[in-house]
Amino acid sequence: MTDFDKLSERQRNILRFIRSHIDAHGFPPSIRQIGEATGIDSTSVVNYNLNKLVKAGYLARSERVSRGLRLVRDLPGESKKRVRALKEALRVPVLGQIVAGEPVPTPGDVFSGEDDVLDIPAQILGKADPDEVYALKVKGDSMVDAMIQDGDIVIFRHQETAKNGDMVAVWLDERGETTLKHFYNEGNRIRLQPAHPTMEPIYVDPAHCHIQGKVVSVIRHVG
């Protein structure tokens, strides 16, 4: 193992930033964030130094997850009790928007392509398989009483069935519309119930109501 004072100044700064980020947020920073915080313009240079810190015995890296960094050695001035495993972050695809309001037409299938990715702490997913989750940005306010507001990001587990009361993403093929609602199977019809005191439920034929996923978690929009 390499002594801390024998590391380069850049590498010491990287370690300090990783420590401060986990203390503030509960999970490690991205490579881009490390570069911005330490004045490194190239992500490849950040990667090079992270690999050096792995060899020096300060970091462990996992290729399975985004931000898969873990501090494995004390930094100067720290007790061993303070050094703890960092919460891993998983990369979840953000596939577009979903309407939490009166459904509106969408251009094509909103679930068909990856527009962006979101790094989230693994524990947010609970027992959901990381390979079967995706995120959608909420548009509208019909689910405000379920603590979901316009601009929030909702994490879904992909599934095609639901129990009464589940909050689900639904594709309504006759309308070419998507919506986020509570699901109720009433036999000859499906009731899609908003969580808003002034909005009425939507009733659809079961044959034209396609469940795309169940809500796993919500990431609040701040702004």
Backbone bond lengths (Angstrom), bond angles and torsions (degrees), N, CA, C in turn:
res aa  C-N    CA-C-N  psi(-1)  N-CA   C-N-CA  omega(-1)  CA-C   N-CA-C  phi
1 M - - - 1.458 - - 1.531 110.66 -
2 T 1.294 115.80 143.12 1.460 121.66 -179.16 1.523 110.42 -91.33
3 D 1.315 117.25 134.01 1.451 120.31 176.52 1.525 110.27 -64.30
4 F 1.333 116.36 147.92 1.459 121.43 -176.77 1.518 111.66 -57.42
5 D 1.334 117.16 -41.07 1.469 119.52 -176.53 1.515 112.85 -73.43
6 K 1.352 117.31 -8.94 1.465 120.44 176.44 1.530 112.42 -93.71
7 L 1.338 116.49 -6.48 1.457 120.05 173.42 1.525 109.22 -73.51
8 S 1.323 116.34 159.12 1.459 118.95 175.27 1.532 109.43 -69.95
9 E 1.318 116.19 159.09 1.467 119.95 177.96 1.518 110.56 -58.69
10 R 1.320 116.59 -39.06 1.462 121.39 178.77 1.525 110.83 -60.79
11 Q 1.318 116.82 -44.11 1.460 120.48 -179.33 1.520 111.80 -67.93
12 R 1.331 117.24 -37.47 1.463 120.09 176.35 1.529 110.47 -63.94
13 N 1.328 116.15 -39.97 1.463 119.82 178.81 1.526 111.51 -65.75
14 I 1.313 116.19 -37.25 1.467 119.98 177.19 1.522 110.38 -61.38
15 L 1.316 116.89 -46.91 1.462 120.45 179.64 1.527 111.59 -61.93
16 R 1.320 116.34 -42.59 1.468 119.73 179.89 1.530 110.84 -63.24
17 F 1.339 116.14 -39.51 1.462 118.78 -179.63 1.527 111.02 -68.76
18 I 1.323 117.08 -41.64 1.464 119.44 176.90 1.528 110.37 -57.98
19 R 1.335 116.01 -44.73 1.465 119.58 178.90 1.524 111.46 -60.92
20 S 1.345 117.60 -46.77 1.467 120.31 -177.24 1.523 111.13 -66.61
21 H 1.331 117.08 -34.98 1.464 120.50 -179.45 1.523 110.69 -67.73
22 I 1.329 117.41 -44.37 1.459 119.19 179.64 1.516 110.93 -66.18
23 D 1.328 117.89 -35.56 1.458 120.54 177.64 1.529 110.90 -64.16
24 A 1.334 116.75 -35.65 1.461 121.01 -176.51 1.523 112.96 -83.82
25 H 1.359 117.42 -34.60 1.467 120.12 -169.61 1.525 114.46 -118.98
26 G 1.317 118.11 -16.89 1.453 119.62 178.90 1.512 114.75 89.69
27 F 1.336 117.92 -1.86 1.457 121.39 176.28 1.522 108.64 -151.90
28 P 1.345 117.72 161.45 1.464 120.22 -172.65 1.526 113.15 -73.42
29 P 1.331 116.87 160.14 1.458 121.10 178.82 1.521 111.72 -76.24
30 S 1.338 114.63 164.37 1.461 120.37 173.31 1.529 109.55 -79.39
31 I 1.315 116.34 165.91 1.461 120.97 177.17 1.525 110.64 -60.05
32 R 1.334 115.91 -40.32 1.465 119.12 179.48 1.525 111.19 -63.95
33 Q 1.323 117.02 -41.02 1.462 120.06 178.38 1.524 112.01 -64.60
34 I 1.327 116.00 -38.20 1.466 119.50 177.01 1.527 110.28 -61.64
35 G 1.329 115.95 -44.66 1.459 119.77 179.13 1.516 112.63 -61.25
36 E 1.343 116.64 -45.13 1.462 120.35 -179.49 1.525 111.55 -63.58
37 A 1.336 116.24 -38.17 1.464 119.80 -176.74 1.516 112.92 -74.92
38 T 1.315 116.96 -25.03 1.470 120.36 -174.81 1.522 113.05 -112.12
39 G 1.323 117.45 7.01 1.455 121.15 175.94 1.516 114.33 74.88
40 I 1.333 117.22 29.11 1.466 121.35 178.48 1.527 107.87 -107.08
41 D 1.319 116.55 119.88 1.467 120.95 -175.92 1.521 113.21 -79.68
42 S 1.310 117.56 -27.01 1.458 121.64 -173.10 1.533 110.98 -102.11
43 T 1.349 116.22 128.36 1.466 119.22 176.58 1.526 111.50 -67.62
44 S 1.325 116.63 -27.59 1.465 119.09 178.18 1.531 110.68 -68.53
45 V 1.337 116.69 -33.34 1.465 119.89 176.72 1.534 109.79 -69.84
46 V 1.323 116.61 -39.25 1.467 119.03 175.03 1.522 109.78 -60.02
47 N 1.329 116.85 -46.65 1.467 120.92 179.22 1.522 111.87 -59.31
48 Y 1.321 116.08 -41.87 1.460 120.73 178.62 1.522 110.51 -57.71
49 N 1.332 116.27 -47.23 1.466 120.05 -177.83 1.523 111.87 -70.82
50 L 1.314 117.91 -33.81 1.466 119.84 175.54 1.525 110.60 -63.59
51 N 1.327 116.55 -41.35 1.463 119.80 177.78 1.531 111.25 -64.70
52 K 1.333 116.52 -36.66 1.459 120.28 175.48 1.531 111.11 -63.04
53 L 1.320 116.43 -38.22 1.460 120.88 179.50 1.525 111.72 -71.31
54 V 1.323 115.90 -28.87 1.465 119.05 172.64 1.531 109.62 -65.15
55 K 1.332 116.40 -47.57 1.468 120.97 179.31 1.524 111.95 -63.78
56 A 1.343 115.91 -30.81 1.463 120.16 179.97 1.524 112.54 -77.80
57 G 1.333 116.55 -8.74 1.458 120.16 176.24 1.513 115.38 90.97
58 Y 1.350 118.16 15.70 1.459 121.15 -178.90 1.531 113.35 -100.07
59 L 1.315 116.44 -27.11 1.460 120.72 -175.80 1.521 111.15 -127.54
60 A 1.332 115.21 153.10 1.456 122.26 164.27 1.521 106.44 -121.00
61 R 1.339 116.68 144.07 1.466 120.84 -179.10 1.516 109.72 -124.27
62 S 1.329 115.13 141.60 1.460 121.27 174.57 1.517 108.74 -116.61
63 E 1.320 116.97 130.27 1.462 121.18 178.64 1.522 111.78 -85.20
64 R 1.331 117.10 -6.95 1.461 121.06 -176.97 1.523 112.36 -74.71
65 V 1.331 116.35 -28.64 1.450 119.36 -172.04 1.519 110.62 -130.73
66 S 1.349 114.44 152.83 1.454 119.57 172.45 1.522 108.86 -67.20
67 R 1.336 116.45 144.39 1.464 122.59 -179.42 1.531 111.28 59.15
68 G 1.322 117.14 33.85 1.454 120.48 -175.38 1.512 113.02 -78.37
69 L 1.329 116.61 59.72 1.463 122.73 -179.73 1.527 109.87 -107.91
70 R 1.327 115.45 144.01 1.460 120.17 177.19 1.519 109.21 -143.42
71 L 1.326 116.75 126.01 1.457 121.15 175.68 1.525 109.15 -75.71
72 V 1.326 116.40 129.34 1.463 119.97 -175.68 1.524 112.33 -121.39
73 R 1.322 116.91 7.89 1.462 120.56 -178.60 1.524 109.73 -146.72
74 D 1.321 116.16 147.71 1.464 121.32 177.67 1.528 110.99 -59.56
75 L 1.330 115.00 146.58 1.456 121.12 164.58 1.526 107.40 -98.47
76 P 1.323 117.65 156.70 1.468 119.51 -179.12 1.524 111.70 -53.87
77 G 1.332 114.99 134.26 1.458 120.05 178.87 1.511 114.18 87.99
78 E 1.343 118.19 -1.85 1.456 121.43 179.52 1.521 110.36 -103.06
79 S 1.300 115.65 145.58 1.452 120.08 169.04 1.518 108.33 -88.31
80 K 1.318 116.13 160.42 1.458 119.35 -179.75 1.523 111.53 -63.11
81 K 1.342 116.87 -27.42 1.461 119.03 -179.19 1.517 111.37 -65.98
82 R 1.337 116.91 -28.35 1.456 119.45 -177.43 1.514 112.14 -78.68
83 V 1.311 116.99 -26.60 1.460 119.86 -179.73 1.514 107.98 -79.30
84 R 1.327 115.99 115.53 1.451 119.79 -176.72 1.514 109.45 -132.93
85 A 1.313 116.34 161.13 1.461 120.69 179.31 1.522 109.33 -64.14
86 L 1.319 115.60 135.21 1.444 119.78 177.83 1.522 110.22 -80.26
87 K 1.316 114.89 144.29 1.456 119.36 178.49 1.524 108.77 -71.08
88 E 1.296 116.60 124.66 1.449 119.45 -178.79 1.524 110.37 -70.27
89 A 1.318 115.46 151.46 1.452 120.43 176.70 1.516 108.87 -112.55
90 L 1.314 115.74 141.50 1.455 121.75 179.16 1.522 109.45 -108.99
91 R 1.299 115.78 148.33 1.462 121.54 -179.60 1.529 109.10 -95.40
92 V 1.337 115.57 118.02 1.461 122.43 -176.58 1.525 108.85 -115.19
93 P 1.336 118.75 130.08 1.462 119.81 178.34 1.523 111.96 -71.06
94 V 1.332 115.64 136.13 1.458 121.96 173.18 1.526 106.69 -99.70
95 L 1.338 116.92 114.85 1.457 121.01 -168.88 1.525 114.39 -98.34
96 G 1.313 117.22 5.06 1.456 119.13 177.89 1.513 111.20 131.45
97 Q 1.353 116.26 -147.78 1.461 121.94 -177.38 1.517 110.77 -110.82
98 I 1.318 115.38 154.99 1.452 121.79 169.05 1.514 107.40 -131.74
99 V 1.326 115.40 143.57 1.454 120.18 -174.48 1.522 110.16 -89.01
100 A 1.319 115.88 126.02 1.455 121.82 170.04 1.519 106.54 -111.73
101 G 1.302 114.56 77.91 1.450 122.82 -175.61 1.511 105.97 176.57
102 E 1.305 118.42 -161.22 1.453 118.97 172.36 1.519 108.29 -62.74
103 P 1.340 118.31 129.29 1.468 119.41 -178.03 1.519 111.54 -56.73
104 V 1.319 115.57 144.84 1.460 120.65 176.91 1.521 108.04 -126.65
105 P 1.328 117.45 152.57 1.468 119.22 178.87 1.520 110.97 -59.26
106 T 1.322 116.24 143.54 1.457 121.68 176.75 1.514 109.00 -122.44
107 P 1.328 117.87 144.35 1.460 120.83 -179.29 1.521 110.95 -76.24
108 G 1.329 116.30 95.89 1.458 119.79 -179.21 1.507 110.95 82.01
109 D 1.297 115.28 -171.20 1.459 121.87 -177.24 1.516 109.73 -82.90
110 V 1.329 117.36 114.95 1.462 121.19 -176.18 1.515 112.12 -64.73
111 F 1.327 117.67 -15.64 1.454 121.42 -177.20 1.524 113.00 -96.10
112 S 1.312 118.10 14.33 1.461 118.83 -166.48 1.521 115.45 -94.42
113 G 1.324 119.97 -15.72 1.459 117.94 -175.10 1.503 113.10 -150.17
114 E 1.327 117.18 157.87 1.461 121.88 -178.50 1.512 109.61 -91.36
115 D 1.335 115.55 117.30 1.450 121.00 178.78 1.522 112.10 -95.10
116 D 1.306 116.37 -28.58 1.455 120.20 -172.66 1.516 107.33 -162.29
117 V 1.329 115.47 174.68 1.455 119.69 174.84 1.517 108.74 -132.25
118 L 1.326 115.22 156.24 1.452 122.75 -178.29 1.515 108.38 -130.73
119 D 1.327 117.01 129.25 1.459 121.68 176.40 1.516 108.80 -93.20
120 I 1.336 117.40 122.02 1.452 121.22 -178.04 1.522 109.97 -132.23
121 P 1.335 117.87 151.32 1.463 119.80 174.63 1.521 110.80 -60.52
122 A 1.315 117.11 138.84 1.463 121.53 -175.43 1.517 112.29 -58.75
123 Q 1.340 118.41 -32.74 1.454 119.88 -174.60 1.520 112.68 -68.38
124 I 1.339 118.31 -17.52 1.463 121.28 177.41 1.525 111.03 -61.30
125 L 1.338 116.84 -30.41 1.460 120.48 -175.88 1.519 113.29 -79.41
126 G 1.322 117.68 -10.63 1.460 119.11 -177.43 1.516 110.60 60.03
127 K 1.327 116.05 -126.44 1.458 121.28 -178.94 1.531 113.24 -93.62
128 A 1.330 117.17 3.71 1.463 120.12 -178.49 1.518 110.84 -68.20
129 D 1.332 116.00 141.77 1.453 122.27 176.57 1.531 108.89 -69.79
130 P 1.343 118.35 122.10 1.470 120.10 -178.92 1.523 113.57 -56.96
131 D 1.332 117.61 -25.77 1.460 120.52 -179.82 1.524 112.57 -77.19
132 E 1.332 117.94 -6.93 1.460 121.10 -175.89 1.526 112.31 -119.55
133 V 1.320 117.31 21.19 1.458 119.75 -179.86 1.521 110.59 -116.97
134 Y 1.314 115.12 154.17 1.456 121.93 176.24 1.521 107.50 -151.77
135 A 1.322 116.72 168.34 1.457 121.61 -177.87 1.520 110.40 -124.42
136 L 1.327 115.51 148.19 1.456 122.38 174.00 1.521 108.85 -134.30
137 K 1.320 116.10 144.19 1.461 120.85 176.94 1.516 109.63 -88.68
138 V 1.322 116.58 133.09 1.460 122.20 -175.43 1.523 110.86 -81.84
139 K 1.333 114.34 135.24 1.454 121.69 172.63 1.524 107.41 -122.19
140 G 1.328 117.46 120.03 1.452 120.82 179.97 1.515 111.99 111.70
141 D 1.328 115.27 175.07 1.466 119.74 -172.48 1.528 113.77 -131.98
142 S 1.329 118.46 22.47 1.459 119.48 -177.46 1.516 113.06 -71.88
143 M 1.334 118.55 -11.64 1.463 121.02 -178.40 1.525 112.08 -111.50
144 V 1.334 116.67 26.56 1.465 119.49 -175.33 1.527 112.22 -64.18
145 D 1.329 117.34 -33.06 1.460 119.41 179.50 1.526 112.15 -73.48
146 A 1.337 116.55 -11.19 1.465 121.72 172.08 1.520 110.57 -98.32
147 M 1.343 115.84 15.35 1.465 122.90 177.74 1.531 112.29 64.12
148 I 1.334 116.56 33.83 1.459 121.82 174.42 1.518 107.82 -121.81
149 Q 1.324 116.16 121.44 1.450 121.38 -174.39 1.522 111.36 -120.12
150 D 1.317 114.50 166.76 1.458 121.29 177.87 1.525 110.10 -56.12
151 G 1.339 116.50 129.30 1.457 121.52 179.19 1.515 114.52 95.73
152 D 1.333 117.83 -14.10 1.464 120.16 177.13 1.533 110.33 -66.37
153 I 1.326 115.64 156.60 1.461 122.00 173.20 1.531 107.64 -105.21
154 V 1.325 115.86 126.25 1.463 121.00 -179.84 1.529 108.73 -108.12
155 I 1.329 115.83 131.03 1.459 122.23 177.35 1.524 108.16 -96.20
156 F 1.339 115.99 128.42 1.464 122.11 -178.93 1.523 110.88 -117.01
157 R 1.320 115.51 147.42 1.459 121.47 164.55 1.516 107.32 -97.69
158 H 1.344 117.13 127.19 1.452 120.35 -179.42 1.518 110.67 -65.12
159 Q 1.330 116.40 124.21 1.457 122.07 172.93 1.519 107.91 -160.24
160 E 1.320 115.97 158.35 1.463 121.03 -174.95 1.512 112.48 -113.16
161 T 1.331 117.68 6.10 1.455 122.15 176.82 1.525 108.75 -129.16
162 A 1.328 115.25 161.69 1.458 119.75 179.08 1.515 109.85 -153.51
163 K 1.323 116.07 156.08 1.456 122.81 173.55 1.529 108.84 -97.70
164 N 1.315 115.72 156.78 1.460 119.27 177.46 1.517 110.49 -56.89
165 G 1.318 114.76 130.53 1.452 121.00 -179.57 1.512 114.24 98.17
166 D 1.342 117.61 -16.10 1.455 120.18 178.18 1.524 110.74 -63.50
167 M 1.325 116.17 144.74 1.459 121.29 173.57 1.517 107.92 -94.26
168 V 1.331 116.61 119.74 1.460 120.39 -169.09 1.523 111.86 -134.71
169 A 1.316 114.19 159.62 1.459 122.40 167.48 1.529 107.26 -92.16
170 V 1.322 116.15 129.40 1.467 121.34 -173.94 1.526 109.75 -127.77
171 W 1.329 114.65 133.99 1.469 121.32 173.26 1.525 107.83 -101.81
172 L 1.340 116.70 122.41 1.459 123.04 179.75 1.518 107.70 -103.05
173 D 1.349 116.01 98.83 1.467 118.81 -167.88 1.522 113.84 -68.67
174 E 1.335 118.57 -31.53 1.464 119.76 179.81 1.533 111.74 -67.42
175 R 1.301 115.72 -29.75 1.459 120.04 -177.79 1.522 112.49 -96.65
176 G 1.336 116.65 -15.10 1.456 119.58 -172.84 1.511 111.34 62.50
177 E 1.343 115.54 41.76 1.460 121.43 -173.07 1.523 110.50 -131.05
178 T 1.306 115.34 155.61 1.457 121.12 173.45 1.518 109.03 -122.78
179 T 1.326 116.22 154.74 1.455 119.15 178.29 1.522 110.43 -156.43
180 L 1.312 115.18 160.37 1.460 123.70 175.93 1.517 107.68 -115.25
181 K 1.327 117.65 117.42 1.461 121.88 -176.40 1.524 110.81 -153.18
182 H 1.325 115.64 167.79 1.460 121.62 167.11 1.534 108.22 -77.39
183 F 1.337 115.29 138.37 1.469 122.27 -173.74 1.531 110.49 -101.34
184 Y 1.359 115.71 133.22 1.466 121.01 173.75 1.525 109.19 -139.17
185 N 1.320 116.81 121.49 1.466 122.34 176.99 1.526 108.02 -90.91
186 E 1.341 116.44 113.54 1.457 121.72 -178.24 1.522 111.98 -107.59
187 G 1.329 115.72 27.88 1.454 121.18 176.52 1.509 113.04 88.57
188 N 1.328 117.47 -84.40 1.461 120.54 -178.27 1.519 112.66 -90.71
189 R 1.323 115.96 1.56 1.468 119.47 177.33 1.530 109.39 -154.60
190 I 1.322 114.12 158.69 1.458 121.59 174.72 1.523 107.72 -106.28
191 R 1.320 116.16 131.28 1.467 120.54 174.04 1.517 108.74 -102.45
192 L 1.305 116.39 122.66 1.462 123.08 176.02 1.516 106.83 -104.81
193 Q 1.325 115.11 107.63 1.456 121.26 -168.44 1.527 111.21 -100.69
194 P 1.335 117.82 121.63 1.464 119.79 173.52 1.526 110.21 -73.56
195 A 1.315 115.56 164.94 1.463 121.62 174.13 1.515 107.44 -113.49
196 H 1.331 114.06 67.72 1.457 121.62 -176.55 1.525 107.15 -150.22
197 P 1.320 118.10 132.86 1.470 119.77 -171.85 1.518 115.24 -66.74
198 T 1.320 119.12 -19.33 1.466 120.27 -175.94 1.522 113.52 -111.30
199 M 1.325 118.30 2.49 1.465 120.58 -176.43 1.515 111.38 -104.33
200 E 1.326 115.42 140.08 1.456 122.29 -178.37 1.532 110.38 -88.06
201 P 1.331 117.74 153.65 1.469 120.55 176.18 1.520 111.71 -68.40
202 I 1.308 115.65 161.34 1.458 123.03 174.82 1.526 107.38 -106.84
203 Y 1.334 117.53 132.07 1.456 121.94 178.98 1.523 109.13 -111.74
204 V 1.331 117.16 131.02 1.460 121.08 -178.08 1.522 109.99 -138.88
205 D 1.320 114.71 157.16 1.465 122.10 173.98 1.527 108.60 -69.20
206 P 1.348 118.31 132.21 1.470 120.00 179.98 1.521 113.84 -54.18
207 A 1.337 117.20 -29.65 1.464 120.43 -177.59 1.522 111.81 -69.74
208 H 1.303 116.72 -18.40 1.462 120.10 -176.54 1.532 112.38 -115.81
209 C 1.318 115.65 18.49 1.464 121.68 179.82 1.525 108.28 -119.52
210 H 1.314 117.79 110.94 1.460 122.10 -172.97 1.532 110.05 -116.09
211 I 1.303 115.48 111.94 1.466 120.67 178.80 1.519 109.02 -72.75
212 Q 1.320 115.34 131.76 1.461 121.46 -179.15 1.523 113.36 -108.78
213 G 1.334 117.23 -18.70 1.457 119.05 -179.39 1.508 111.55 173.87
214 K 1.315 115.57 157.49 1.466 123.36 178.14 1.524 109.28 -107.91
215 V 1.316 116.45 141.13 1.468 121.55 -179.26 1.528 110.06 -65.08
216 V 1.325 115.09 129.45 1.463 122.38 176.06 1.522 110.54 -103.81
217 S 1.337 116.44 -41.54 1.463 120.09 -176.46 1.519 109.04 -161.19
218 V 1.331 115.41 165.18 1.455 122.13 179.45 1.520 109.15 -129.67
219 I 1.319 116.62 134.30 1.454 121.94 175.08 1.521 107.52 -108.59
220 R 1.306 116.22 117.67 1.457 121.50 -173.15 1.527 112.75 -69.32
221 H 1.318 114.40 140.24 1.460 120.33 172.93 1.512 108.93 -85.06
222 V 1.314 117.11 128.17 1.461 122.10 178.78 1.522 107.57 -115.98
223 G 1.288 116.25 121.89 1.451 118.70 179.68 1.501 112.53 168.30
